[in-house]
Amino acid sequence: MATLAALTTLYDIPLTHDVVWQFWIARQLMHGAVLYRDIWEINPPLWFWSAVPMRYAAAWLSMPPLRLLVVGVIAVGALSALMVGHLSTFRSPVARLALMILSFWLIVVGPLYDFGQREHIALISSVAYAALISRRSTGEGVPKTLALLVGMAAAYGFALKHYFVTVPIMLELWLIARNPVQWRIIRPETTMLAVLAVAYGAAVIVFAPAFFTDNLPMVQTAYHGFESSWRMVLLRPWTVVWAFIAAFFLTYGGAFGKKANPLVSTLLIVAIGFGAAYVLQRKGWLYHSVPVTGAAALALGVRLGMADMRRLIPMSVGLFMLSLPILMSVKIGPYLNYFRDEIDPILATLPKGSPVFIASGEPMWGWPTVGDHGLSWPSRLYAYWMIPAIAHGEVSGPNPAPLRALAKRIQEEAALEIRCSSPALILFERRPNYIYQPPSFDVRGFFLRRSDIRSYLAHNYREEKPMPWLYLYRRVTPREPTPLNPKCPDFS
């Protein structure tokens, strides 16, 4: 019933710009584009590769690919919740049912704003893997097929970001410490993790070598521009929830040790592992917090179901703390692109299929807005994510040679993409959206340093009254035929 209710309620929810970009890349890959050559993406390829079969399946089912994603995530989340209940040590059917319902809410509905994000998928797969490891610690048998399925799902979730590898390692170390006599490294789930990890590594080397040769150097040079201050990373609403849950376990115990419920321990380890990833990424973004909040809250829920918690004060305090992550998704709501009020009226003036060029470090100007208006995105880049680092380098320093070279490279790429696509509309970011992008840095001036861009704009575009956040250039000459330049991106 919970799954059907979720399908009915969530089927049409808006999905984040990152997920829309994921499926846009999958469409280009199906049409022959090569990742990291034709599309400059900063993330490893698995997330984009996995969207390709989903697009094929959606075409076969005659349904929108993003709606199929929603159905798939809900279905997998329901299976994960069932596995958590099946593998738990609760004997009461009522307790198991409550655990499964709580699991389903926290891992499917809880990440509502970032539904379908990588951290969301990692949370769904990791809680089932935590339940499996907790069952292993008791010495009870686990069906081989079930272990293989859980291991397969976990391998996908943990491989979505290299930061996530700490989670299975920490769980394995805990299992060794908990039950060293019966511990065996060769098990169905560990075999599945190892085999799929090796296969994925080999696939990246063979099919996406540019990830190492082109992508990683670019990320190492400029992705630090999105890093936030430690205050912005550590003083957030979700970190307050984590602190409350940690305080509860420190006060009432039951987190680790021989007497602790093993599922509580493994879920807390999952939360700690993803918490380390949150800190290492140093962005302070909501979606990076998703698996920490979900796993920690589920651990608290399991703890409240134990016999020694049936007292007024700990139960009241625990339920209050558990209500915070449960209701947080209701408070935040589904994804909302708060730039749409400014960008939608502009894009609505263009005929469908028109190409649009947006020079900004903020992807929400173009995603999912461009696709929603049926327009074309003739760029290899999701957004000019290098701009905050370049701005910082030029305004306050240091500005090392690799960063200066990257700045010239994206200026050259922008000139190429504008000339190749003859955009109906060109937009330049007027005000920076990121805290660490110095406000004195002129994004439009950065691109107009190239004389060919200035000349092309002067001969083909009319500058319109600027919007609060954007400079607008509308094409006034007929669109040119696509140049026969092999360097031109070929996107629709």
C-alpha positions in Angstrom: 0.0 0.0 0.0 2.8 2.4 0.9 4.4 1.7 -2.5 1.2 2.3 -4.4 0.6 5.5 -2.5 4.1 6.7 -3.3 3.7 5.9 -7.0 0.4 7.8 -7.1 1.7 10.8 -5.2 5.3 11.1 -6.6 4.9 10.0 -10.2 4.8 13.6 -11.6 7.2 15.3 -9.2 9.8 17.6 -10.7 13.3 16.2 -10.8 16.5 18.1 -10.2 18.6 19.7 -12.9 21.3 17.1 -12.2 19.0 14.2 -13.0 17.7 16.0 -16.1 21.3 16.5 -17.3 22.0 12.8 -16.6 19.3 11.7 -19.0 20.2 14.4 -21.6 23.7 12.9 -21.6 22.2 9.4 -22.0 20.3 10.6 -25.0 23.4 12.0 -26.6 25.3 8.8 -25.9 22.6 6.8 -27.7 23.1 9.1 -30.7 26.8 8.5 -30.8 28.3 11.2 -28.5 31.4 10.2 -26.6 31.5 11.1 -22.9 34.4 13.4 -21.9 35.2 14.2 -25.5 31.9 15.5 -26.9 30.5 16.1 -23.4 32.7 17.7 -20.7 31.4 16.1 -17.5 33.0 16.3 -14.1 31.6 13.1 -12.7 32.5 9.4 -13.3 30.6 7.7 -16.1 28.5 5.1 -14.2 25.6 7.4 -13.5 25.3 8.4 -17.1 25.8 4.9 -18.5 23.1 3.6 -16.3 20.6 6.0 -17.7 21.0 4.7 -21.2 19.2 1.4 -20.7 16.5 3.3 -18.8 15.9 5.5 -21.9 15.7 2.4 -24.1 13.2 0.8 -21.7 11.2 4.0 -21.6 11.0 4.1 -25.4 9.9 0.5 -25.4 7.2 1.2 -22.8 6.2 4.5 -24.6 6.6 6.5 -21.4 8.8 9.5 -20.5 12.2 8.4 -19.3 12.2 10.6 -16.1 8.8 9.1 -15.1 10.2 5.6 -15.5 13.1 6.7 -13.2 10.6 7.7 -10.6 8.8 4.3 -10.8 12.1 2.5 -10.7 13.4 4.4 -7.7 10.2 3.8 -5.8 10.2 0.1 -6.7 13.9 -0.4 -5.7 13.3 1.5 -2.5 10.4 -0.7 -1.6 12.6 -3.8 -2.2 15.3 -2.3 -0.1 12.8 -1.7 2.8 11.5 -5.3 2.5 15.1 -6.6 2.7 15.8 -4.4 5.8 12.7 -5.9 7.5 13.6 -9.4 6.4 17.2 -9.3 7.5 16.5 -7.5 10.8 16.5 -9.3 14.2 13.0 -8.2 15.1 10.8 -11.2 15.7 7.5 -9.4 16.0 5.6 -9.0 12.7 4.3 -5.6 13.9 7.9 -4.4 14.7 9.1 -5.6 11.3 6.2 -3.8 9.5 7.0 -0.6 11.4 10.7 -0.9 10.4 9.8 -1.5 6.8 7.4 1.5 6.7 10.0 3.8 8.4 12.7 2.5 6.0 10.5 3.2 3.0 9.7 6.7 4.1 13.3 7.7 4.9 14.9 6.2 1.8 12.2 7.0 -0.8 10.2 10.0 0.4 12.8 11.5 2.7 15.1 12.7 -0.2 12.1 14.3 -2.0 13.9 17.4 -3.2 16.8 15.4 -4.6 14.8 12.4 -5.8 16.9 10.2 -8.1 20.2 11.9 -7.2 23.3 9.7 -6.7 23.2 10.1 -3.0 19.6 9.1 -3.0 20.4 5.9 -4.9 23.4 5.2 -2.7 21.2 5.5 0.4 18.6 3.0 -0.9 21.3 0.4 -1.7 23.4 0.9 1.4 20.6 0.4 4.0 19.9 -3.0 2.6 23.6 -3.8 2.6 23.9 -2.6 6.2 21.0 -5.0 7.1 22.8 -7.8 5.4 26.1 -7.1 7.2 24.2 -6.9 10.5 22.7 -10.3 9.8 26.1 -11.7 9.0 27.4 -10.6 12.4 24.8 -12.8 14.2 26.0 -15.9 12.4 22.6 -16.6 11.0 22.4 -17.8 7.4 21.5 -15.6 4.5 20.1 -17.0 1.2 22.8 -16.9 -1.4 20.5 -15.3 -4.0 19.5 -12.6 -1.6 23.1 -11.8 -0.7 24.0 -11.6 -4.4 21.1 -9.2 -5.2 22.0 -7.0 -2.2 25.6 -7.0 -3.2 24.8 -6.1 -6.8 22.7 -3.1 -5.8 25.3 -2.0 -3.2 28.1 -2.2 -5.8 26.2 0.2 -8.0 25.4 2.6 -5.2 28.9 2.6 -3.8 30.5 3.1 -7.2 28.5 6.3 -8.0 31.2 8.4 -6.3 34.7 7.4 -5.2 34.0 8.9 -1.8 31.5 6.2 -1.1 34.0 3.4 -1.0 34.7 4.1 2.7 31.2 2.7 3.6 31.7 -0.9 2.6 35.3 -0.9 4.0 34.1 0.4 7.4 31.2 -2.2 7.4 33.7 -5.0 6.7 36.1 -3.8 9.5 33.1 -3.7 11.9 32.1 -7.2 10.9 35.6 -8.5 11.6 35.7 -6.8 15.0 32.2 -8.0 15.9 32.6 -11.7 14.9 36.3 -12.4 14.1 36.0 -16.2 14.4 33.2 -16.7 11.9 34.3 -13.9 9.5 35.0 -14.9 5.9 36.1 -12.5 3.2 34.7 -14.7 0.4 31.0 -14.3 0.6 28.4 -13.8 -2.1 28.0 -10.1 -1.5 31.8 -9.4 -1.2 32.4 -11.4 -4.4 29.7 -9.4 -6.2 31.2 -6.1 -5.0 34.8 -7.1 -6.1 33.7 -8.5 -9.5 31.6 -5.5 -10.4 34.2 -3.0 -9.1 36.9 -4.6 -11.3 34.5 -4.7 -14.3 33.6 -1.1 -13.8 37.2 0.0 -13.5 38.1 -1.9 -16.7 35.1 -0.4 -18.5 36.2 3.2 -17.6 39.7 2.5 -18.9 38.4 0.9 -22.1 35.4 3.0 -22.9 36.1 6.3 -21.2 39.8 6.9 -21.0 39.4 10.6 -21.3 37.9 10.6 -17.8 41.5 10.2 -16.6 43.3 12.1 -19.3 41.0 15.1 -19.7 38.4 15.2 -17.0 40.4 14.7 -13.8 43.0 17.3 -14.6 40.2 19.8 -15.3 38.5 19.0 -12.0 41.7 19.2 -10.1 42.3 22.6 -11.6 39.0 24.3 -11.1 36.3 22.4 -9.2 37.5 23.9 -5.9 35.6 27.0 -6.9 32.4 25.4 -5.5 33.9 24.7 -2.0 32.1 26.5 0.8 33.4 27.8 4.1 33.4 25.3 7.0 30.6 27.3 8.6 28.4 26.8 5.5 29.3 23.1 5.5 28.9 22.3 9.2 26.1 24.7 10.3 23.2 23.5 8.3 19.7 22.3 9.2 20.6 18.7 8.5 23.8 18.8 10.6 21.7 20.0 13.5 19.5 16.8 13.0 22.7 14.7 13.0 23.9 16.4 16.2 20.6 15.6 17.9 20.7 12.0 16.9 24.4 11.7 18.0 23.5 13.3 21.3 20.7 10.7 21.8 23.0 7.8 21.3 25.7 9.3 23.5 23.1 9.8 26.3 21.2 6.5 26.1 23.8 4.2 24.4 23.1 1.3 22.1 25.2 2.5 19.2 28.0 0.0 19.3 29.3 -2.8 21.4 28.3 -6.4 21.9 24.9 -5.5 23.4 23.9 -3.1 20.7 21.5 -4.2 18.0 23.8 -4.9 15.0 21.4 -3.2 12.6 21.8 0.0 14.7 25.5 -0.3 14.5 25.7 -0.9 10.8 23.3 1.9 9.9 25.4 4.3 12.0 28.5 3.2 10.2 26.8 3.9 6.9 25.9 7.4 8.2 29.4 8.0 9.4 30.9 6.8 6.1 28.6 9.1 4.1 29.2 11.9 6.6 32.9 11.6 5.8 32.0 12.0 2.1 29.9 15.0 2.9 32.8 16.7 4.7 35.4 15.7 2.0 33.3 17.2 -0.8 33.0 20.4 1.2 30.1 21.9 -0.6 27.4 21.9 2.1 24.7 21.0 -0.4 21.5 19.3 0.6 21.8 16.3 -1.6 25.3 15.4 -0.2 23.5 15.1 3.2 20.8 12.7 2.0 22.4 9.3 2.9 23.7 10.6 6.3 20.3 11.8 7.4 18.5 8.7 6.1 20.8 6.1 7.6 21.2 8.0 11.0 17.4 8.4 11.3 16.7 4.8 10.5 19.3 3.8 13.1 17.5 5.9 15.7 14.2 4.3 14.7 15.6 0.8 15.2 17.0 1.9 18.6 13.6 3.2 19.7 12.1 -0.2 18.9 14.3 -2.0 21.5 12.9 -3.1 24.8 15.1 -0.8 27.0 13.6 2.3 25.2 10.1 1.7 26.5 10.4 4.5 29.0 8.7 7.9 28.9 11.7 10.2 28.7 13.9 8.4 26.2 11.0 7.4 24.0 9.6 11.0 24.0 13.0 12.5 23.3 13.7 9.9 20.6 10.4 10.3 18.8 10.8 14.1 18.8 14.3 13.7 17.2 13.0 11.1 14.7 10.2 13.4 13.7 12.8 16.0 12.5 14.2 14.0 9.5 10.8 12.4 8.8 9.1 15.8 8.4 12.1 17.6 6.8 11.1 16.3 3.4 7.6 17.7 3.9 9.0 21.1 4.9 11.5 21.3 2.0 9.1 19.8 -0.5 10.0 18.6 -4.0 12.6 20.2 -6.3 12.1 23.8 -7.1 14.2 25.8 -9.6 14.1 29.2 -8.0 15.6 30.9 -11.1 12.5 30.0 -13.3 10.6 33.2 -12.5 13.3 35.1 -14.4 14.4 32.7 -17.1 11.0 31.2 -18.1 9.5 34.4 -19.7 12.7 34.8 -21.7 12.8 31.3 -23.1 9.1 31.3 -23.8 9.7 33.9 -26.5 11.7 31.4 -28.6 10.4 28.9 -31.1 10.8 25.3 -30.2 14.1 23.8 -31.3 16.0 27.1 -31.0 19.5 26.9 -29.7 20.3 28.9 -26.5 23.7 29.8 -25.1 24.0 30.5 -21.4 27.4 31.7 -20.0 27.1 31.0 -16.3 28.5 28.8 -13.6 25.0 28.1 -12.4 23.3 25.1 -14.1 19.8 26.0 -12.9 19.6 28.8 -15.6 19.6 26.1 -18.3 18.3 23.0 -16.5 15.7 21.8 -16.7 14.3 25.0 -18.2 15.8 24.6 -21.7 14.4 21.1 -22.1 11.0 22.1 -20.7 10.7 24.8 -23.4 11.8 22.3 -26.2 14.9 24.3 -26.9 18.3 23.0 -28.0 21.5 23.0 -25.9 24.4 23.1 -28.3 27.1 22.9 -25.7 29.4 20.2 -24.3 29.1 21.7 -20.8 26.3 21.5 -18.3 27.4 25.0 -17.1 30.6 26.9 -16.9 31.4 25.4 -13.5 35.0 26.6 -13.9 34.0 30.2 -13.5 34.0 30.5 -9.7 37.6 29.2 -9.5 38.7 31.4 -12.4 37.1 34.4 -10.8 38.8 33.7 -7.5 42.1 33.2 -9.2 41.9 36.4 -11.1 40.5 38.6 -8.4 42.2 37.4 -5.2 44.7 34.7 -6.4 46.6 32.5 -6.6 46.1 32.1 -10.3 48.3 29.2 -11.4 49.2 28.4 -15.0 46.8 25.4 -15.3 43.9 27.6 -14.2 44.9 30.3 -16.7 45.2 27.7 -19.5 41.7 26.3 -18.6 40.3 29.9 -18.7 41.6 30.3 -22.3 40.3 26.9 -23.2 36.7 27.6 -22.2 36.8 31.0 -23.9 37.8 29.2 -27.1 35.1 26.6 -26.6 32.5 29.3 -26.0 33.5 31.1 -29.3 33.3 27.8 -31.1 29.9 26.8 -29.7 28.4 30.3 -30.4 29.7 30.2 -34.0 28.6 26.6 -34.6 25.1 26.9 -33.3 24.1 30.5 -34.1 22.0 30.8 -30.8 18.7 32.5 -31.0 19.5 33.9 -27.6 22.8 34.4 -25.7 22.7 35.0 -21.9 25.6 36.1 -19.7 25.5 35.8 -15.9 25.2 39.3 -14.5 25.4 38.6 -10.8 27.3 35.6 -9.3 25.3 33.0 -7.5 28.1 31.4 -5.5 29.5 32.9 -2.4 33.1 32.3 -3.3 32.8 33.8 -6.8 34.0 37.4 -6.2 31.3 39.9 -7.1 33.8 42.1 -8.9 34.4 39.5 -11.5 32.6 40.3 -14.7 31.4 37.1 -16.4 30.3 38.8 -19.6 33.6 40.7 -19.8 35.5 37.4 -19.3 33.9 36.0 -22.5 34.0 39.2 -24.4 37.8 39.3 -24.1 37.8 37.4 -27.3 37.5 39.7 -30.3 35.7 37.0 -32.4 32.9 36.8 -29.8 32.6 40.5 -29.6 32.5 40.8 -33.4 30.0 38.0 -33.8 27.7 39.6 -31.2 28.0 43.1 -32.8 27.1 41.8 -36.3 24.3 39.4 -35.4 22.7 40.3 -32.0 20.9 43.1 -30.3 21.5 43.7 -26.6 18.2 44.0 -24.7 17.4 45.5 -21.4 19.3 43.3 -18.8 17.4 41.2 -16.3 18.4 41.4 -12.6 20.7 38.4 -13.0 21.3 38.2 -16.7 22.5 40.1 -19.7 20.4 39.3 -22.9 21.5 39.2 -26.5 18.8 38.3 -29.1 19.7 37.3 -32.6 18.5 39.7 -35.3 20.1 38.1 -38.4 19.0 34.8 -40.0 20.6 31.8 -38.5 23.7 30.6 -40.4 23.9 27.1 -41.9 25.8 24.7 -39.6 29.5 25.1 -40.3 31.3 22.1 -41.6 33.7 22.2 -38.7 34.6 18.8 -37.2 35.1 20.5 -33.9 31.5 21.7 -33.6 29.3 19.8 -31.1 26.4 18.0 -32.7 23.6 18.1 -30.2 19.8 18.4 -30.4 
